[in-house]
Amino acid sequence: MRRFPPFAALRSFEAAARYNNFKLAAEDLCLSASAVSHQVRSLEEYLGVQLFHREKGKPTLTSIGAEYLEKIQDVFDRLESATNATTKRGTRSSLTLQLLHSLASCWLLLLLPKLKIRCPNLDIKLMSATTPVEFSSGDIDAAIRYGDGNWLGLQSDFLIEDELLLVCTPEIAKDLPSLDNLKQLETHTLIHCSLTPDEWKEWIKATGNEHFSSDHWLDLDSRGLVLEAASSGLGIAIGRMPYVEEYLRNGRLVEPYSIRAKTGKGYYLVYPEHHAKFDNVVHLREWLLEECQPNTTD
């Protein structure tokens, strides 16, 4: 167990030593001079040494007192600095958010103008990463993470469900077969994201078909590249929400079939519990939850 003297006594000693005056120390601490003197004496009794000479009511540090002050002064300075930094962080006007690069480029960046209108003084920093965020460094305020919503030691807010859907340009959609003749898709170029090799199988399975093959593939290693290739008419692709959301909204891609395969996972806003009170995280959370609410209007 750590052995510490009473903190109130330490505060009185540090202030009295800094001012070399009990009265000035008392004003600084909003105490009476007698209370400061009493606290200093209690510290001397705790330590078993004399920290001040008291001659004619004027305190001066003993050599032991000066040495002790030097050793604890750094602790007080660091404590003050940490407290100021934490206090400022709770109300700071910047936000550092970590998420996948492809998720930022295909989805979040397109929404950020709305957040800037809502919170014009909020400075935003996006950090892309392929590994889970480490909040221990203190550099990250929040993250958007893919999974089932359960992460030890973190709060999570559900944003968007992960769904697989077939997408293509409106022109290509006119020539696609019906759901009853999906085997004819084999004549088209199928755009494939190599990062998720099973998504075509998962979508085909959701249609009630088990076997599917094609001799025409375009393999790409980026979700953004897959959607750009599809919107350029290079073939048909599996889109995932929310990456494909803006492409569907602006008509560059369409969803020719109503079949969607659900993965059971989704995207979540995650953050340590104590970050929940930070103003910047509060603003981000409220805005994202509103943006991700399902649109129930016709």
C-alpha positions as CSV (number, residue, x, y, z in Angstrom):
1,M,0.0,0.0,0.0
2,R,1.3,3.5,-0.9
3,R,2.2,5.7,2.1
4,F,1.2,9.3,1.6
5,P,0.9,12.2,4.1
6,P,-2.5,14.0,4.2
7,F,-2.9,16.0,1.0
8,A,-4.4,19.0,2.7
9,A,-1.2,19.2,4.9
10,L,1.0,18.9,1.8
11,R,-1.0,21.7,0.0
12,S,-0.5,24.0,3.0
13,F,3.2,23.2,3.3
14,E,3.8,23.8,-0.5
15,A,1.9,27.1,-0.4
16,A,3.6,28.3,2.8
17,A,7.0,27.4,1.4
18,R,6.3,29.0,-2.0
19,Y,5.2,32.3,-0.4
20,N,7.5,31.9,2.7
21,N,4.5,33.4,4.5
22,F,1.6,31.6,6.3
23,K,-0.8,34.6,5.7
24,L,-0.3,34.7,1.9
25,A,-0.5,30.9,1.7
26,A,-3.8,31.1,3.6
27,E,-5.2,33.6,1.1
28,D,-4.1,31.4,-1.8
29,L,-5.8,28.4,-0.3
30,C,-8.9,30.3,1.1
31,L,-8.0,29.2,4.6
32,S,-7.1,31.1,7.8
33,A,-3.4,31.6,8.7
34,S,-3.9,29.5,11.8
35,A,-5.3,26.6,9.7
36,V,-2.3,26.7,7.4
37,S,0.0,26.7,10.4
38,H,-1.9,23.8,12.0
39,Q,-1.7,21.8,8.7
40,V,2.1,22.4,8.5
41,R,2.6,21.2,12.1
42,S,0.5,18.1,11.4
43,L,2.8,17.3,8.4
44,E,5.9,17.8,10.6
45,E,4.5,15.4,13.1
46,Y,3.7,12.9,10.4
47,L,7.2,13.1,8.9
48,G,9.0,13.4,12.3
49,V,11.1,16.4,11.2
50,Q,11.0,20.2,11.4
51,L,10.2,21.8,8.1
52,F,10.1,25.5,9.2
53,H,12.0,27.7,11.6
54,R,9.5,29.9,13.3
55,E,11.3,33.0,14.5
56,K,9.1,36.0,15.6
57,G,6.2,34.6,13.7
58,K,8.1,34.6,10.4
59,P,8.5,31.0,9.0
60,T,11.6,30.1,7.1
61,L,12.4,26.7,5.6
62,T,14.8,24.4,7.4
63,S,17.4,22.6,5.2
64,I,15.2,19.5,5.4
65,G,12.1,21.5,4.6
66,A,13.8,23.0,1.5
67,E,14.9,19.6,0.4
68,Y,11.4,18.2,0.8
69,L,9.9,21.1,-1.1
70,E,12.2,20.5,-4.0
71,K,11.2,16.9,-4.2
72,I,7.5,17.4,-4.0
73,Q,7.4,20.6,-6.2
74,D,7.6,18.5,-9.4
75,V,4.7,16.3,-8.2
76,F,2.5,19.4,-7.7
77,D,3.6,20.8,-11.1
78,R,2.8,17.6,-12.9
79,L,-0.5,17.2,-11.0
80,E,-1.5,20.7,-12.0
81,S,-0.6,20.2,-15.6
82,A,-2.5,16.9,-15.8
83,T,-5.5,18.4,-14.2
84,N,-5.5,21.4,-16.6
85,A,-5.1,19.1,-19.6
86,T,-7.9,16.9,-18.6
87,T,-10.2,19.8,-17.8
88,K,-9.5,21.4,-21.2
89,R,-10.0,18.1,-22.9
90,G,-13.5,17.7,-21.5
91,T,-14.6,20.9,-23.3
92,R,-12.1,21.1,-26.1
93,S,-13.1,22.0,-29.6
94,S,-11.2,19.3,-31.5
95,L,-12.1,15.7,-32.2
96,T,-9.9,12.8,-33.2
97,L,-11.8,9.9,-34.7
98,Q,-10.3,6.7,-35.9
99,L,-11.9,4.5,-38.6
100,L,-11.0,2.5,-41.7
101,H,-9.7,4.5,-44.6
102,S,-12.3,3.1,-47.0
103,L,-15.1,3.9,-44.5
104,A,-13.9,7.5,-44.2
105,S,-13.6,8.0,-48.0
106,C,-16.8,6.3,-49.1
107,W,-19.1,7.4,-46.3
108,L,-18.1,9.6,-43.4
109,L,-16.3,12.4,-45.4
110,L,-19.5,12.9,-47.4
111,L,-21.4,13.5,-44.2
112,L,-18.9,15.8,-42.4
113,P,-20.2,19.1,-44.0
114,K,-23.4,18.5,-42.0
115,L,-21.4,18.1,-38.8
116,K,-19.5,21.3,-39.6
117,I,-22.7,23.2,-40.0
118,R,-24.0,21.8,-36.7
119,C,-20.7,22.3,-34.8
120,P,-18.8,25.0,-36.7
121,N,-16.1,25.4,-34.0
122,L,-15.3,21.7,-33.9
123,D,-12.0,20.8,-35.5
124,I,-12.0,17.3,-36.8
125,K,-9.1,14.9,-37.3
126,L,-9.6,11.6,-38.9
127,M,-7.1,8.8,-38.4
128,S,-7.2,5.7,-40.6
129,A,-6.1,2.3,-39.3
130,T,-6.7,-1.3,-40.0
131,T,-6.2,-2.5,-36.4
132,P,-8.4,-1.8,-33.3
133,V,-7.8,1.6,-31.7
134,E,-5.7,1.9,-28.5
135,F,-7.3,4.5,-26.3
136,S,-4.6,4.2,-23.7
137,S,-2.4,6.8,-25.4
138,G,-5.1,9.5,-24.9
139,D,-4.8,10.7,-28.5
140,I,-8.0,9.2,-29.8
141,D,-11.4,10.5,-28.6
142,A,-13.6,7.9,-30.3
143,A,-13.5,5.3,-33.1
144,I,-15.9,3.7,-35.6
145,R,-15.4,-0.1,-35.4
146,Y,-16.9,-3.1,-37.2
147,G,-18.1,-6.0,-35.2
148,D,-20.9,-7.1,-32.9
149,G,-20.8,-4.2,-30.5
150,N,-19.1,-6.0,-27.6
151,W,-15.7,-4.7,-26.7
152,L,-14.3,-5.0,-23.2
153,G,-13.9,-1.7,-21.4
154,L,-15.6,0.3,-24.1
155,Q,-19.0,1.8,-24.7
156,S,-20.5,1.3,-28.1
157,D,-23.4,2.8,-30.0
158,F,-24.9,1.0,-32.9
159,L,-24.8,3.0,-36.2
160,I,-25.4,0.9,-39.3
161,E,-26.1,-2.7,-40.0
162,D,-23.7,-4.5,-42.4
163,E,-25.6,-5.8,-45.4
164,L,-24.4,-7.2,-48.7
165,L,-26.3,-6.2,-51.9
166,L,-25.6,-6.5,-55.6
167,V,-25.0,-3.1,-57.4
168,C,-24.3,-1.9,-60.9
169,T,-24.9,1.0,-63.2
170,P,-28.5,1.7,-64.3
171,E,-27.5,0.7,-67.9
172,I,-26.1,-2.7,-66.9
173,A,-29.2,-3.3,-64.7
174,K,-31.4,-3.2,-67.7
175,D,-29.7,-6.3,-69.1
176,L,-29.6,-8.4,-65.9
177,P,-31.6,-11.6,-65.6
178,S,-34.4,-12.2,-63.2
179,L,-33.8,-13.8,-59.8
180,D,-35.0,-17.1,-61.2
181,N,-32.2,-17.1,-63.8
182,L,-29.2,-15.8,-61.7
183,K,-27.0,-18.3,-63.4
184,Q,-26.9,-16.0,-66.3
185,L,-24.9,-13.5,-64.2
186,E,-21.9,-15.7,-65.0
187,T,-21.7,-14.0,-68.4
188,H,-21.0,-10.6,-66.7
189,T,-17.8,-9.4,-65.2
190,L,-18.0,-9.8,-61.4
191,I,-16.1,-7.3,-59.4
192,H,-14.5,-8.8,-56.4
193,C,-13.0,-7.2,-53.2
194,S,-10.1,-9.4,-52.3
195,L,-10.3,-8.2,-48.7
196,T,-13.5,-10.1,-48.2
197,P,-13.3,-13.2,-50.4
198,D,-16.6,-14.8,-49.4
199,E,-19.0,-12.0,-49.9
200,W,-20.2,-13.1,-53.4
201,K,-20.9,-16.6,-52.0
202,E,-22.8,-15.1,-49.0
203,W,-25.0,-13.0,-51.3
204,I,-25.7,-15.9,-53.7
205,K,-26.6,-18.1,-50.8
206,A,-29.1,-15.4,-49.6
207,T,-30.9,-15.7,-52.9
208,G,-31.4,-19.4,-52.3
209,N,-28.7,-20.6,-54.6
210,E,-25.7,-22.6,-53.5
211,H,-23.4,-22.8,-56.5
212,F,-22.2,-20.0,-58.6
213,S,-19.1,-19.5,-60.7
214,S,-17.9,-17.1,-63.4
215,D,-14.9,-16.9,-65.7
216,H,-15.0,-13.1,-65.7
217,W,-13.6,-11.5,-62.5
218,L,-12.1,-8.2,-61.7
219,D,-10.2,-8.4,-58.4
220,L,-9.5,-5.2,-56.4
221,D,-8.1,-4.7,-52.9
222,S,-10.1,-1.7,-51.9
223,R,-13.8,-1.2,-51.1
224,G,-13.6,2.2,-52.7
225,L,-12.0,0.9,-55.9
226,V,-14.8,-1.8,-56.1
227,L,-17.5,0.8,-56.1
228,E,-15.7,3.2,-58.5
229,A,-15.2,0.3,-60.9
230,A,-18.8,-0.7,-60.7
231,S,-20.0,2.9,-61.2
232,S,-17.7,3.2,-64.2
233,G,-19.6,0.3,-65.8
234,L,-16.8,-2.3,-65.5
235,G,-19.1,-5.0,-64.1
236,I,-21.4,-5.8,-61.3
237,A,-20.3,-5.8,-57.7
238,I,-21.3,-6.6,-54.1
239,G,-21.8,-3.4,-52.3
240,R,-21.9,-3.1,-48.5
241,M,-23.7,-0.6,-46.3
242,P,-22.8,2.1,-45.5
243,Y,-20.0,2.3,-48.2
244,V,-22.4,2.1,-51.1
245,E,-25.0,4.5,-49.6
246,E,-24.0,7.6,-51.4
247,Y,-23.6,5.8,-54.7
248,L,-27.2,4.6,-54.4
249,R,-28.5,8.0,-53.4
250,N,-26.9,9.9,-56.3
251,G,-27.9,7.2,-58.8
252,R,-24.4,6.2,-59.9
253,L,-25.3,2.7,-58.8
254,V,-28.6,0.9,-58.5
255,E,-29.7,-2.2,-56.6
256,P,-31.4,-4.4,-59.3
257,Y,-32.4,-7.1,-56.8
258,S,-34.1,-6.7,-53.4
259,I,-32.0,-9.5,-51.9
260,R,-29.7,-8.4,-49.1
261,A,-27.5,-10.7,-47.1
262,K,-27.1,-9.7,-43.4
263,T,-23.8,-10.6,-41.7
264,G,-25.0,-10.2,-38.1
265,K,-22.5,-7.4,-37.6
266,G,-22.4,-3.7,-38.1
267,Y,-20.6,-0.4,-37.4
268,Y,-20.4,1.1,-34.0
269,L,-19.2,4.3,-32.4
270,V,-16.9,3.2,-29.6
271,Y,-15.1,5.1,-26.8
272,P,-14.0,4.7,-23.2
273,E,-16.7,5.3,-20.6
274,H,-15.0,8.4,-19.3
275,H,-15.0,9.9,-22.8
276,A,-18.8,9.9,-22.8
277,K,-18.7,13.2,-20.9
278,F,-16.4,15.0,-23.3
279,D,-18.3,17.7,-25.2
280,N,-16.7,16.8,-28.5
281,V,-17.7,13.1,-28.2
282,V,-21.2,14.1,-27.0
283,H,-21.7,16.2,-30.2
284,L,-20.3,13.5,-32.4
285,R,-22.5,10.8,-30.9
286,E,-25.7,12.8,-31.1
287,W,-25.0,13.8,-34.7
288,L,-24.1,10.3,-35.8
289,L,-27.0,8.6,-34.2
290,E,-29.3,11.1,-35.9
291,E,-27.7,10.6,-39.3
292,C,-27.8,6.8,-39.0
293,Q,-31.5,6.6,-38.0
294,P,-33.4,4.5,-40.7
295,N,-35.3,6.7,-43.1
296,T,-39.0,5.6,-42.6
297,T,-40.4,8.1,-45.0
298,D,-41.7,7.0,-48.4
